[in-house]
């Protein structure tokens, strides 16, 4: 799901930049923020991080 969202976003940004030019609608910092958020989302949901969270929060149901 994250991959699909990232591909759709990248395609949209590419198409917009081709039509109206760079930095007019979606800035590089916005694109970078989306990319970092997607990477962090995947890392957070990965198995090793999930195992660490289970060990660290063992008191929670």
C-alpha positions in Angstrom: 0.0 0.0 0.0 2.8 2.4 0.8 4.5 1.5 -2.4 1.4 2.2 -4.4 0.9 5.6 -2.7 4.5 6.5 -3.3 4.4 5.6 -7.0 1.1 7.5 -7.4 2.7 10.6 -5.7 5.9 10.4 -7.7 3.9 10.0 -11.0 1.7 13.0 -10.1 4.6 15.2 -9.1 6.5 14.3 -12.3 3.5 15.1 -14.5 2.8 18.4 -12.7 6.4 19.5 -12.9 6.5 18.6 -16.7 3.4 20.8 -17.3 4.0 23.9 -15.1 7.7 23.7 -14.2 9.8 22.9 -11.2 9.0 24.3 -7.7 5.7 25.9 -8.9 3.1 23.5 -7.3 5.0 20.9 -5.3 8.4 22.0 -3.9 11.3 19.7 -3.4 11.0 20.0 0.3 7.4 18.7 0.1 8.5 15.8 -2.0 11.4 15.1 0.4 9.0 15.3 3.4 6.6 12.8 1.7 9.5 10.4 0.9 10.9 10.6 4.5 7.5 9.9 5.9 6.9 6.9 3.7 10.3 5.5 4.6 9.7 6.0 8.3 6.3 4.4 8.0 7.8 1.3 6.4 10.6 1.1 8.9 8.2 1.5 11.8 6.1 -1.4 10.6 9.0 -3.7 9.9 9.4 -6.8 11.9 12.5 -6.0 13.9 11.1 -2.7 15.1 7.8 -4.5 16.0 9.7 -7.0 18.0 11.6 -4.3 19.9 8.3 -2.5 20.6 6.8 -5.7 21.9 9.7 -6.2 24.3 9.8 -2.6 25.4 6.0 -2.3 26.0 5.4 -5.7 27.5 3.1 -4.2 30.2 0.6 -3.0 27.6 -2.2 -5.3 26.5 
